[in-house]
């Protein structure tokens, strides 16, 4: 299915937005590189670079916002230190020339782009009018505080447009896992008393939407990932068994006054093969604060979480 990824018309004001992101987990380098850009219905855009992991220490987060971009398209997109070119086939060139991080990457998809609208229930309306996900090969380099990392690795890009109502959700999990054989992408969105699952499995060049995902995540007292195990099954009946552990350094973004995102890089196995993964989880801020306080109380009393 061909997907039109030129810039879309958005309703001014409100929750309408369009965004593009590239995420590259590099477990062997203990570093994750992310470049992100967005624009609203008033042609006001922003961009960010996020770098985190044990080799980085404190997260690097450079962000610009409030930039008027007019009707510029993603084929030639510039916002502050960011310049990118998104081509019709989904391949892309991205450069972020920040003060703390300088990133250059080239992305080429390893399968066709998957739109959430292909699901029988479409894309959840509070999350986007539609959202495209694609796994690919990423080559490039990142300079962080004078340390240069060159990479040729698996990465993920997504492109969404329309409503993004963060406050409509109570929780979200986003997970991408790649081995030499399988690629798994999934998102679980909890909203309005339901869990909405979207995603795919690619094996032998064949993409099939997911049918089920039984994830067993473990979190630390601050609700960052420690590990993810579980099983995902696609509509062809193919399964992948996950056993992933998280790098202890994570990324945090307060995306809404009542919702924050915790991002993690993971490594381990998928069906017994070495796997690199990227995951995020969103939490209500008061929920995080509650568990932090409970953990402190247990530690003071000598008790421990299960």
FENURVEN-V989561 format. One record per helix or strand of 2 or more residues. SS is the DSSP state (A for helix, B for strand). FROM is the first residue (numbers start at 0). TO is the last residue. Records with the same first field share a line. If there is no record, write none. Layout:
BEGIN
SS = FROM-TO, FROM-TO
END
This chain:
BEGIN
B = 15-25, 30-39, 43-51, 59-67, 76-78, 81-85, 91-96, 100-108, 113-114, 129-143, 146-162, 170-177, 181-190, 193-202, 205-218, 224-233, 238-245, 250-255, 258-269, 272-283
A = 26-28, 73-75, 115-117, 165-167, 284-300
END
